Structures are given as structure tokens and as C-alpha cells.
Amino acid sequence: MKENMPGIFRILETNLQNVKSGATFSLPSLYGLDNWDRLYIGDKVMAGNQFLRKVRQGEYPEVRELPKNSRQQQRHYQKR
């Protein structure tokens, strides 16, 4: 699981560059829904926790966390 994180984050960070300012997204939508569904559940949880931690620690200053309010209880973010 842990060894998969660098590859997962390369995809997330590449796709994050293509998100327009003001747009909202979830991690599955940022990664690509079909590809996200193919990930092992442990990798999804670990990636979600790491991404949230990085946002909160300011590693992605262009991203802000939004309140959790989707039906799927997914965390959403907004690119500034």
C-alpha cells in the first residue's frame, strides 16, 4: 500500500494542475473515477488521509478544504 502512494500522488498532482481556479473537486474526481474505483480500499483511505493532511499543512496552498456535505460523505476541496 505505502509503496503505491508516490504513483498515486504523481497522478493527483498532475491532475490538480489542470483544475481551474474556483473549481471544486473530490479526490476520486481528481484521480479519475474509473481509476479510483480500481484502487485497493486501503490505498484510497491512505491517499485521502495524506492529501487532507497535506492541504491542512499548507503543502497545496492553492487548495482549501470544504465542509463535508456530499451524499457519499466525500471530502471536497476547492482550488483557489
trRosetta pair geometry for C-beta under 8 A, 3 or more apart (Angstrom, degrees):
i j d omega theta_ij theta_ji phi_ij phi_ji
1 4 6.0 -63 -163 25 32 111
1 5 7.8 46 146 -39 62 90
1 40 6.8 -109 -103 86 90 134
1 42 4.7 -67 -112 119 140 120
1 43 5.4 -154 -145 -75 83 73
1 46 5.9 123 161 -6 115 156
2 5 5.9 -29 -167 -6 45 117
2 46 7.1 -126 -90 -174 58 159
3 6 7.7 -39 -178 17 44 99
4 7 5.8 -65 -167 46 56 109
4 8 5.8 55 142 -24 85 110
4 39 7.9 145 150 -144 148 102
4 40 7.8 133 21 34 168 113
4 43 5.2 -36 89 -121 143 127
5 8 5.5 -59 -141 40 34 111
5 9 5.9 26 164 -15 71 109
5 43 7.6 -162 -72 -146 64 86
5 46 6.5 -91 -83 127 110 120
5 47 6.6 178 -121 -88 80 79
5 50 6.6 62 -146 12 127 170
6 9 6.0 -61 -144 42 27 105
6 10 6.4 35 155 -27 64 102
7 10 5.6 -47 -147 27 32 114
7 11 6.9 29 155 -14 62 102
8 11 6.0 -59 -160 36 32 109
8 12 6.4 29 148 -17 67 109
8 31 7.2 -19 -162 -122 85 124
8 39 7.4 61 -106 -115 124 139
8 43 6.5 174 -64 175 151 110
8 47 5.0 -93 140 -102 147 132
9 12 5.2 -50 -139 40 40 113
9 13 5.8 37 162 -18 71 107
9 47 7.3 -167 -64 -135 76 97
9 50 7.5 -72 -78 114 120 134
9 51 7.9 -178 -108 -80 91 88
10 13 6.1 -58 -143 40 24 106
10 14 6.2 26 156 -19 62 110
11 14 5.8 -56 -145 37 28 111
11 15 6.2 20 160 -12 65 111
11 31 6.0 60 118 -139 121 73
11 32 7.6 -76 169 5 128 110
11 35 7.6 -119 175 125 159 152
12 15 6.0 -64 -147 43 26 105
12 16 6.1 34 153 -30 64 108
12 27 7.2 -23 -119 -148 123 83
12 30 5.7 48 -139 129 79 118
12 31 5.9 -30 -84 -84 81 80
12 47 7.4 167 -46 -173 145 118
12 51 6.7 -112 180 -100 161 125
13 16 5.4 -45 -142 28 32 118
13 17 7.1 42 155 -26 58 95
14 17 6.1 -51 -167 20 33 112
14 18 7.6 19 144 -9 60 105
15 18 5.7 -60 -161 36 45 110
15 19 7.1 56 144 -36 70 94
15 30 5.2 142 107 179 129 72
15 31 6.9 -178 30 -95 158 25
15 32 7.3 -149 -92 -39 154 87
16 19 5.6 -40 -155 11 43 117
16 30 6.4 20 -73 -159 74 124
16 60 7.2 -80 -176 -140 157 131
16 63 7.3 -52 -153 -63 126 128
16 79 7.3 158 -167 -93 81 125
19 23 5.1 -140 -178 71 90 129
19 25 6.0 -83 -122 -20 140 144
19 30 7.1 -32 -60 -116 132 96
19 79 4.7 149 116 -24 118 152
20 23 4.7 93 64 -22 78 122
20 79 6.9 152 93 75 31 134
21 62 7.8 -87 -107 -171 84 110
21 79 5.6 -112 -115 116 39 99
21 80 6.3 -19 -147 125 91 31
22 78 7.0 -21 -161 -174 26 105
22 79 6.9 -34 17 77 24 78
22 80 7.7 48 -62 -145 47 24
23 78 7.1 174 91 -147 34 67
23 79 5.5 12 55 34 80 108
24 66 6.5 7 -136 -22 118 155
24 76 5.4 20 178 173 111 118
24 77 6.8 162 -154 84 65 39
24 78 4.8 -35 -96 -93 75 80
24 79 8.0 -161 -85 9 30 70
25 29 4.9 -139 -158 85 86 116
25 30 4.9 91 150 -60 134 94
25 76 6.9 159 83 -155 25 76
25 77 5.8 -26 66 63 75 88
25 78 7.8 141 18 -94 68 35
25 79 7.4 30 10 -23 112 98
26 29 4.8 88 51 12 79 102
26 30 6.9 -144 91 -7 38 89
26 70 7.1 -24 -76 -15 135 162
26 74 4.5 17 -140 143 140 134
26 75 6.7 131 -136 79 84 49
26 76 5.3 -56 -79 -99 77 68
26 77 7.4 136 -101 15 30 81
27 30 5.5 -56 -143 38 32 112
27 31 6.0 26 161 -15 68 110
27 36 7.4 134 122 -123 79 136
27 44 7.9 136 111 -160 132 79
27 47 6.6 148 -179 120 142 106
27 48 5.5 -142 15 -100 167 80
27 51 5.8 144 -101 55 124 163
27 74 7.4 -143 29 -169 83 111
27 75 7.2 38 -12 68 103 93
27 77 7.9 74 -55 1 67 119
28 31 5.9 -60 -142 42 28 106
28 32 8.0 -86 174 72 56 23
28 33 5.5 52 156 -106 101 64
28 36 4.1 153 -137 132 79 172
28 37 7.8 59 -148 -48 117 68
28 74 6.9 -74 13 -135 112 147
29 32 7.9 44 -168 -80 26 18
29 33 6.4 4 -97 -58 51 90
30 77 7.9 3 -46 49 138 123
31 35 5.9 -129 142 87 93 109
31 36 4.5 108 86 -73 126 101
31 39 7.9 -24 150 -24 155 139
31 47 7.8 50 -73 141 142 153
32 35 4.1 46 87 25 112 113
32 36 6.2 171 79 -21 53 87
33 36 5.6 -56 -141 35 27 114
33 37 6.4 30 160 -22 63 104
34 37 5.9 -55 -153 31 28 112
34 38 7.0 25 150 -18 60 106
35 38 5.7 -58 -156 32 37 113
35 39 7.2 49 147 -35 64 94
36 39 5.8 -42 -162 10 39 116
36 44 6.9 82 -173 -109 85 110
39 43 4.6 -116 177 83 109 122
39 44 5.2 131 102 -57 125 88
39 47 7.7 -34 172 5 161 141
40 43 4.6 88 63 4 86 106
40 44 7.2 -154 93 -8 44 84
41 44 5.5 -52 -151 33 37 114
41 45 6.4 34 154 -17 68 104
42 45 5.8 -53 -147 37 32 109
42 46 6.1 29 156 -16 66 110
43 46 5.8 -56 -141 41 30 110
43 47 6.0 30 159 -19 66 109
44 47 6.0 -57 -144 38 25 108
44 48 6.2 25 157 -19 62 110
45 48 5.8 -57 -148 37 27 112
45 49 6.3 24 157 -16 64 108
46 49 5.9 -56 -147 38 29 109
46 50 6.2 24 157 -15 65 110
47 50 5.9 -58 -144 41 29 108
47 51 6.0 29 159 -21 66 109
48 51 5.9 -54 -142 36 26 109
48 52 6.3 25 159 -16 62 108
48 75 7.0 128 -165 32 108 123
49 52 5.9 -57 -148 38 28 110
49 53 6.2 28 155 -19 64 109
50 53 5.6 -55 -146 38 31 113
50 54 6.2 31 156 -20 66 106
51 54 5.8 -55 -148 36 30 110
51 55 6.5 32 153 -20 64 103
52 55 5.7 -53 -149 34 32 111
52 56 6.3 25 155 -13 65 109
52 65 6.8 60 -141 -100 82 129
52 75 6.4 9 -88 114 118 169
53 56 5.8 -59 -147 42 30 108
53 57 6.1 18 157 -11 66 113
54 57 5.8 -61 -139 45 29 105
54 59 4.0 -63 -170 51 89 130
54 60 5.8 65 130 -7 101 100
55 58 8.0 47 173 -62 28 20
55 59 7.2 -71 -66 50 25 82
55 60 5.3 -37 -100 53 65 112
55 63 5.2 -84 -122 103 105 114
55 64 7.3 133 -177 -129 115 21
55 65 5.5 120 126 -52 140 96
55 77 6.6 -126 -111 -117 154 128
56 65 6.9 6 -70 -23 80 138
58 61 5.7 22 -167 -81 77 81
60 63 4.1 4 126 26 119 118
61 80 7.9 -60 136 37 64 134
62 79 5.6 12 144 -157 97 80
62 80 5.1 -138 -161 45 58 92
63 77 5.1 0 -171 177 106 128
63 78 7.2 151 -153 76 58 39
63 79 5.8 -34 -95 -101 69 59
63 80 7.2 -138 -71 -3 18 87
64 77 6.7 155 78 -160 37 75
64 78 5.3 -18 60 60 89 90
64 80 6.2 74 -12 -52 106 103
65 75 6.8 -35 -151 -180 96 113
65 77 5.9 -45 -105 -106 43 77
66 69 7.6 -77 135 17 103 102
66 75 7.6 148 61 -179 74 66
66 76 4.4 -32 59 90 124 93
66 77 6.2 -171 2 -98 92 20
66 78 5.7 86 -52 -19 113 100
68 73 6.2 28 172 -160 116 64
68 74 7.5 -170 -144 92 87 26
68 75 5.5 -50 -96 -99 95 64
68 76 7.5 149 -110 13 45 79
69 76 7.5 -52 41 16 78 124
70 73 6.4 -139 75 -46 79 12
70 74 4.8 -18 58 44 140 84
70 76 6.3 117 -32 -39 117 115
